[in-house]
Each structure stands twice: as C-alpha cells, then as structure tokens.
C-alpha cells in the first residue's frame, strides 16, 4: 500500500473541506502548506492516481437540490454476488456499494436530484436481478461528517468535522446555470492552476461567475464541503462498522442526538424497520484501524443507549464495491 508523503498527509488533514474559492486556489492552499503551487497540484494528482483519494472537489447535498438519497440492501446469493454487484455498480445513480457481513450482504447508496428516480432505480434493480431490495431512507439525520487525521507515525483515526454548522433543510433555489455547474463539478475539480477557469470555459461562463455561484452553494448548504475525499481503507482505516440498534421509538430523537455527539461517529440516522426482516431503526457508523477498535467504540454507544436498546449488531464492510461521488442529473 502506498503511503502519503508528508505534504500529502498535511493536505489531507487540512483540506477535506474548505478548499479555497479563488482564481488560484492551489496557490492559496500551497501558501498555507508552505510549498509551491506546482508541487501541490502534482501531489494531489498522485493521491488520486494511487487511489488514496477517491475524489477531489465539491460534495453536494441531493436533498438541498430537490432530490434525495437512500440506503438500500439486498441478500445476494454467494454464487451471484459478483454478477449482481456488476449490474448495480453500472448504474450512475449508485454512488457507494459495500459488501457487509450479514444476511443482507450488499449495501448501497442511491442518489438523484429527482425524488421519484430513487424508487424507479430500486424497482429497476429488482427487475434486473430478480432479488428483493430493502429500502432504508433516512427519516432523520442526526449527524453526517467525517474527517480523517493522519499522524506522522502512520496512525489514522477519525475526528469531528471542524466548525460544522447545523445542516440546512429544504430545497435551495437554483437556476439552470447552477445545475449545469453541479453536473460539471460533481465528478471533481480539474487539477490545474486555475481549475475554476477551466470549468467556466467549458460552461461558457466567466471564472468569477463560477466562483461566486460555488460560494453561494456552500453558504446555502447545496455543497456540504469542497476538498479531498480520502479512501479510508487504502489509507489504513481497515475497521469500518455500521452499527445498527433497535431503540425505543419514543426516545430515539434524544438518544440519536446524544450518539451523534460522540466524536468517533461519522454518520448517524434514524431509518425504518422492515418487520420480520430488519428490527433496527438507529444507524451509526464508526471507523477504526481494526475491528477491535470499532467494537470498543460500539461498546460506548451501547453504554449510552442502556436499557432503551433491545438489540444491536455491527455490520463490518469487507469489500468496497463502488465508491464515487453523487452523479446528479444522471441519465
């Protein structure tokens, strides 16, 4: 496994969000990191080429765009697993796909800027595979945020997102030009001295217009953050556990908020149960260098939930089947 250089490590630690919105953003970032613009551009390119970053650019909130995301799961026979994964991964609406240790062994995220396309995509998957798809839309988002921190000795762990404001809700007002800009940047920013100028040229806009519109999207919550998206597993965060909890419905709001305040939780949602198949309604993601670390963190969640939790499981991911950004407006 390739290890990041000192500069690359500092870049990841500093710019998982807050990448500058200015004419020469790499120059501005290079000044902070005490290097040169050209050296930094090359360092980020190598991070992407090596797979240590999955993407670099804006992360959009599908809900603020008038769409939605959902978590879905399937019980895929072992003999068909690879072929089913290939079918699902080919769909542009599928952003992430993981193999997890459970009877429901394939878990994936479906996203669209059109709410109705979520159900259409899930139905299409059922038709193409002949398998039942279990839909777990978020009923409440308690927390979403994950930054990695890489130490010089190779230690890696998660930290709370610095200075994260409460998420905005509702649909943001976007015009046709904004949506063209979303589609042009959702796959990542160009690695060049003036990336926003390149985007502007492709869209026949002025660079200042692109920067101003991106700034407005950040302020309105359409863009969650702009920066590096690390590949957790390749950087050494090998323990990735989705903990699921059967919690009393009348206290889930209070407890979900308390769980979200634990500094090692990266995602925390309330999601629906599926009677006779799935009893859990609270989902909380934890990461660590290994499984033992994740299980130790899960014990802290169990202690906090106490008698209000009737049962829980930890579903470890064993394979990253697909990990891309949202592809909103996909055909």
Phi, psi and omega in degrees: 000130179290134177261143179290149175288172178301315179297316180297321178297314179297322179297313180299314182298325186268327192239044165282355174197168176075020177298138189299142172252089181203175185299320181237073186295325179291328176293318179296317179292322180298323178296319178297320184271001177059052176217189179258160180301312183297318180295321181292317178302315179295321181296319179291321177300319179293324176298319179289316181297325182277351181083007177287336167247138175274337184192162175216114181156201182285145170250117186264152176260109184299326181295320179290341177273001181093006180251215183196165168231155174215155173261132180229156182218154179219151170260103187255125177303143182305321183292341182249001191302310184297318182290322177293318178300321180297319179297313183292317183295338180286345182279126181294339179286344179271117183267312181234149176210129183228146168269129181234155183278093181186165173300318168280097194256356177235121183235129184216157178257130174247132182224146176203153173274007173233118185304318184296337181288337178299306181297321179299318181294317179296319178295322179297319179297319178298319180293316184290328185255340185072018182242150178288136174251126178263124185263130179234068178295150179286129176267332172206136176260112177274324182194139167218123180172128180209119168243142173267150173233123181254121176272162181297332181276005179095354178293139179225139177205174178264151176224157176298149178294127181297132171051048181274124178279161177299136182296141175279152181238170181088177182265128179281155178275114179232142176260183184298324179293320176302316183291326173296322179292322176301311182295329182284336186246352185293338177276350180131165178267149174298143177268090184205166181300324181234073184297324182288332176292324178294315177300316181299316180299316181296328182264002182058047177236170173275145178305322180297327179292317178299313181297316181296320180290321176295319177301318180294323178292324176295314182296327183271356180085001175296321172259121178289318179193162175237122180166203184278141175245099185289152171270101189305313186296315183290337177275354175114002178271080191277342178264112180230104186242126172268105179273136183232140193224138174265099188246145177305131183298328185284351179237005186294327179298312181294313184289322178300321178294320179294319178297319183295340181275352174292133190286355179255000180272126182264330178217141176212121184222154162265130180226162185285153170278162170235104185309137178070356179238318188214116186264353192267142182235354179237125183244131179219124181267135175226147182231154177195174181295333180206177183294322181300320179296316180295318180296324176297320177292322180296325177299326177293323176295316180300319180296322180291320181287325176056225186288350180281350179255125181271333181193159175204162174218161172239118180261105180278139174278135179251338180213133171273108183275328177201139177208096177230176173282171175298142176243078184283143184079015181291147180281000000 
